[in-house]
Amino acid sequence: MRRFALLPFAILVALAMSACGTKSEDVTPVRDPLKVAMDWYPNPDHAGFLVAQKQGYFKDAGLDVSLDSPTDPSLPIKLVAAGKADLALSYEPEVLLAREQGLDVVSVASVIDQPLTSMIWLKKSKIKNVKGLKGKTVSTAGIPYQDAYLKTILARAGLSENDVKKVGVGQGLLPSIVSGKAQATLGPFWNIEGIELKKEGLKPTINPVNKLGVPTYSELVLVAKGSRIQDDPDPIRLFITALSRGTRFAVSHPNKATATVLEANDALKPKITAAQMKATLPVLDQDGNGGPGTVPYGHQDTTSWQAFINWMVQEGVLNSSQRAVDALTNELLPTRKVEVGS
């Protein structure tokens, strides 16, 4: 494997420098480069990654990690499939769609194991519940599987897609309801945009999609190329363990974690980010201890994945069924207690 193939060379370098009188502590350790394509610009959802980088946990694991932010959330998984990134932060539905398209991608860990995507309306809309959407305009990002979310949500309330006016606004979800162009929006994350609306005093009603009839799923997952998992799994395993360590540190040190996120993205507003972190850290706090009766950090539930796959097929988002056991693996997760540090 690559990480160990480099070891003999590193030893030779160390011996050569030692022979020349160089102190061993002056030798720079050889680390595996690992490129991670993130789903978006640095934000509270990335706290575990950013803290692990800041605290040096990736370096401790022998990794030289770069966290790269794309301009298109659908791009990271394609980069992994093409071998242009080692790992990607993506979404469970994207993994399943990519696999149907023949891309060799597998989810190796859950980062947030519940939906963040929500339907939101503001108090000024005078909407009381989903039935109140009849005759109203609902904005979406134009993502096909989220259109299926809307269909399911409306059907549960006895409505059809013809009962609302759907408008695609891309990334303009919040402006659409703040301006009144739409009375409700589907797509914002309850822990990010939802908190922002609350802090701005706009009195939002926030409904995570799994509370409105959509099967639960993992909002954020770590994705690798299937062949990479087979050929060179150790760097991925080390990365997940370091990520677990970073996440546990973030949960235990929320103020330091918030400062780290703000440092990574100076466009964020400190007060709003602090509130978003307070909402986000509990959903990042998966059990990384691996003790009796617990599951390791990043554990993925095959049963819930299969139920979500079946729903996607039923709604026509997927053309044919898949086996959840092929789309994910828990084999690279931490197996012993993760030290958090101070």
C-alpha positions, 0 to 999 in steps of 0.5 A, a space after each residue: 500500500 502507498 502509505 507503507 511503500 513510502 516507509 523504506 525510503 523515509 527510513 533511508 533518508 533518516 539514516 542518511 541524515 543521521 550519518 551526517 550528524 543531523 538530529 532525528 527530530 529535524 527530519 520531516 516525517 513523510 505523510 500521505 497526501 489526501 485531497 478531500 472535496 468538501 460539499 460547500 464553503 466552510 460552515 458549522 457542518 464542517 466543524 469536525 473536519 476544520 478542528 481536526 485540521 487545526 488541532 493537527 489530528 490529520 498530521 498525527 495520523 500521518 496524513 497531509 490533508 487538503 480540504 477543498 471547497 467546490 462551487 457546485 455541491 454536485 461536483 465532489 462525488 464526481 471528482 472522487 469517481 474520476 480519481 481527482 479527489 481521494 474523498 468527498 463530502 456529499 449526500 446520501 441521495 447523490 451517492 445512490 444517483 451516482 451509482 445508478 449512473 455507473 460511478 464507482 463510489 461508496 459511502 464510507 462514513 456518515 458525518 450527519 446521520 439525519 436530514 437537515 433539508 427542511 421546508 420553511 415558511 415565515 410567520 408573515 406568510 400566515 401558513 399554519 401547516 402543509 395543508 396551508 400551502 394550497 394555492 401558494 408558491 413554493 421555491 426549490 433549488 431545482 434538485 430532482 430528488 428534492 422535487 420528490 420530497 415536495 411531492 411526498 410532503 404534499 401527498 401526506 397532507 392530501 395535496 398534489 403538485 398541482 395545488 402549489 406553484 413550484 418555482 426553481 430559484 437555485 441558491 436563492 432559497 432564503 431571498 425568495 421567502 424574505 422578499 415574498 416571491 415565494 411563501 414557502 421554500 424547500 431545501 434550506 438546512 434547519 441548522 444553518 439557514 433556519 437558524 439564520 432566519 431565527 437570528 434575523 427575527 423573521 420567525 420561521 416555521 422549520 420542518 425537517 423533511 423526515 418530519 413531513 413524510 420523507 424517509 430518514 437518510 444521512 444528510 452528509 456522508 464521506 465518499 470514496 472510490 470503490 477501487 480505492 477502498 479495495 486497493 489502499 484503504 488505510 489512509 481512509 481509515 486513518 482519516 476517519 479516525 482523525 475526523 472522529 477525534 476532531 468532531 469529539 474535540 469540537 463537541 467538547 470545546 464549542 467555543 474553540 470549534 466556533 472560532 476555528 470555523 470562523 477563522 476558516 471562512 471570514 464571510 460568516 457572521 460570528 453571532 449567527 455562526 455561534 448559534 448555528 454551531 450550538 444547533 449543529 454540534 449535537 447532530 455531529 456528536 455521533 458516538 466515537 467511543 466504540 464502547 459496549 452497546 454503541 456503534 462507532 463514529 460514522 456508523 451507517 444503518 443499512 436498513 434505513 439506507 435500504 428504505 430510502 432506496 426503496 422510496 427513491 425507486 417508488 418516486 421514480 428518482 431511481 430507475 431500478 433498486 440497489 442494495 444498500 450493502 453495496 452503496 456503503 461500508 462500515 469497515 473503515 470506521 474507528 474500532 476503539 476509543 478515540 482520544 480527544 485531547 485538550 
